[in-house]
Amino acid sequence: MQDAAVDKLLKTITRQPKKNEKPYRRRQFELHFSLDEGWFSLILVAAVVFSTIWCIQVVNWVDHLQVLTLTAFFGLILGVFTAKQKQFPRFLSYLCSFLFGLLLAYWQTAASYYQGDFVAFAQNGLWTWWTQAVLRGGFGDDNSIYFFFILLLGYLLAYISAWLVYRTRSPWLMIVANATVLLINLNNAPTGVIIFLVVFLLAALLLLLRFNLYESMQRWNRLGLRHADDLSWDIMQFGSLISVVILIGSWILPASYADPLLSQIWNDSESPWVQFQNTVNRIISTNGGANASNRGNFRDTLALGGNPNLNDEVVFRFKSDDAGQYLASVSYDYYTGRSWMSTQTGSQNIKANTLQPVNAAGTKTIKQTIRVVNPPSQQYPYLFGASEIVKVDRGATVLISRRAPGEIVAWLGQNGYLTTGTTYTVESAISNVDKVTLRKVPLPADAPSSAQREEDAVNVYAPQIVETYTQLPKEFDPEIKKLALSITAGKQSMYDKVEAIESYLRQNYRYNLDVQPPSTGDPTSWFLFHSKKEGYCNYFASAMTLMLRSVGIPARVVAGYTNGDYDAGAGERVVKGKDAHAWSQVYFAGYGWINFEPSSGFGTFYRPETTSSGSVGLPLPGQQGNNDPSTQNHNMNDKLHQLEEDAGGGDYANDQQVNIGRSFSFIIGSLVLALLFGGIFFAIWWRRLFRNYSFATQVYRRICLLADWAGIKLAPSQTPLERMEEISRATPAYATTLQRLGDIYVREQWADPQSAEHPRRSGEVHELPGLWRRLQPQLFFYVLKHPSVVRSIPRALSGAMRSLRQRRRKNGEFEDDL
């Protein structure tokens, strides 16, 4: 028998192939793909990546970004595949994946901007960008180039994220990479997209937990350590709870904090980081022509691009003591050659209704009460008001220039961004100086360096102000200075020179929103010399400010809103999105910043030729304020110290009244989060309840517990079947299921395990999950309709307190006996 078996085996091994039978060949390529880490880990990775990708799409840097989702999807799938595959060399798979992403981005860009003409994109897009922007130092603001790089970087972000998790086992690096991109985009996103950050944080925390749990379980298996099969599920539930707690804590913490020293280093216009930003912005940027309809967009940069696409939606309604004043938000001091920036700002918190000192002569105080109807888009929670704001009826943070000590760049609200229905009041010290007085102020070059005589005090400029607000870019067009000199020729006073440039722009250029600057060169120079002599407020304000700076006059650009239109019925002014505006301010020694309106089609700021008393000058002896410009720099530094001292006091009554609605929203949000937190905690506790017993016992005890919560009285002397009968009488709709569960439980507990009646032998235990799945929600719903447990809570607390007091009394008697 044994020899016959051996012979048959030998024949099988040495069998010759039959005629026309193809010999067996080993399969050369077999593809088997699986995720040992679990598919849930891939879902979490996708949540992290796509919360970042979708935030980029919401910011809408350029048109057609809706294709970014598909691009990132391909990157994620290929990243997982190349990290897991073992058939091909690693370098070859990485190279092919990169080339695929490059071709995908190229194809999508050509299809979106060049009607699918690949050659046209190569010639007119990539080649022009490379030769003019990169090699010759021009400006690369072709939207197609920007779109191409966003697609490529989105693909690489998704690809590298998968590769970092599944190949290098470094989920932390993946989260940091995505968090960096997400925060950059959230910084430029409209309000209301915080959901992306919430999803990102929750998915990131769960991914770290899931991945580290998988690594630990792999290590335990290698060491031969045993663990529960459902350990991973229990830990993930607990991790979800911890993640929610972390999110709640993050939500309660203060919204923002800026370290003054780090902020100064980060924003210094001469720092390597800012220089790198400027270079990247020059080489890869948009031309601003793809703005979505908006009510105004306020940031620490002011672009000179295409149509801002402002709409007619109402933004503010306000009442003011001086209806002619604009609503300013932020000022800009640094020109990059392409856009304006607010640089080197520190911050200081101000209590509500704290009056700030006025370091300018000839001002009057006005009050404005502003109600938000539809908030504008903001990078920071800017507060709007006439320049210069000196008091706000709510806690605020002022951004203070470090390059020009004491100069306030913007006011920020401490309670978050402006929301619909918010009302606040600001007081501003606006200039009331007449033209005769301003004509007496000399140019900085002609002003004394110090107040050697008392009459020279008003004419002294702080050196930091002159240096900061006469800055020009390195590639400044000399033709702008020539034009400024020709316009101001023959003008003797500084004020006349400023007024001459303002009038020149208003008379020789037309206001038009539909402009499109070229991709190279300075847009301000283009507006002055190469356009059709038309542009909108950003161009007018930039042109006036640069021309003034070129002849040594300190000036800056300010963004905000005009005063809107008057609503006679409501007795207030109405500001719409189309009223978003930019204008120029000029610094006059002793009198501070003075508004000028260079844009044609807008009314100029009213300024009397002379006052009834002759002119406005410095306060007389005994009047409030110290306006001696010879000590101006010293006073501005004192202002910072006074801000710190004033921060210790303030009246919060108005703050509390204004923020009742916000507090109510906070309470509602806290209750919702508390319910969510409680639901997760209960789900974990309920799943772990009776976990050391068989499934039949777990079901039986949980049914009894729910019955007790619903007020169904079960006596200790009752048998399990009698208890099920009692519960069935209270819930007749579920009687059949309850009796079936009770019967299975009784036979599991007391039947002979070897008999056919035992549920494990008959297979009836397999019915339990289905029966319990159908019955459990019905019983919970019954408890909600009969919440006896809620009514018993006070009694239970009272009983617990009584027991505690009795225990303490007994302990006291025992100690006395000792």
Salt bridges, closest charged atoms under 4 A:
GLU21 OE2 - ARG15 NH2 3.57
GLU37 OE2 - LYS84 NZ 2.95
GLU37 OE2 - ARG169 NH1 2.61
ASP141 OD2 - ARG338 NH2 2.01
GLU215 OE2 - ARG169 NH2 2.79
ASP230 OD1 - ARG691 NH2 3.84
ASP234 OD1 - ARG687 NE 3.51
ASP234 OD2 - ARG691 NH2 3.01
ASP312 OD1 - LYS578 NZ 3.75
GLU313 OE1 - ARG295 NH1 2.51
ASP322 OD2 - LYS364 NZ 3.80
ASP333 OD2 - ARG403 NH1 3.31
GLU388 OE2 - ARG556 NH2 3.01
ASP393 OD1 - ARG394 NE 3.95
GLU427 OE2 - LYS391 NZ 3.40
GLU455 OE2 - ARG453 NH1 3.57
ASP456 OD2 - ARG453 NE 3.07
GLU479 OE2 - LYS482 NZ 3.40
ASP496 OD1 - ARG439 NE 2.82
GLU499 OE2 - LYS435 NZ 3.65
GLU499 OE1 - ARG439 NH2 3.97
GLU534 OE1 - ARG510 NH2 2.25
ASP567 OD2 - ARG317 NH1 3.09
GLU572 OE2 - ARG317 NH1 3.10
GLU572 OE2 - ARG371 NH2 3.55
GLU597 OE2 - HIS581 NE2 2.71
GLU609 OE2 - ARG439 NH1 2.86
ASP638 OD2 - HIS634 NE2 3.03
GLU726 OE1 - ARG729 NH2 2.44
ASP743 OD2 - ARG740 NH1 3.98
ASP743 OD2 - ARG747 NH2 2.84
GLU748 OE2 - ARG760 NH2 3.70
GLU764 OE2 - ARG740 NH2 2.79
GLU764 OE1 - ARG747 NH1 2.63
GLU767 OE2 - ARG740 NH2 3.12
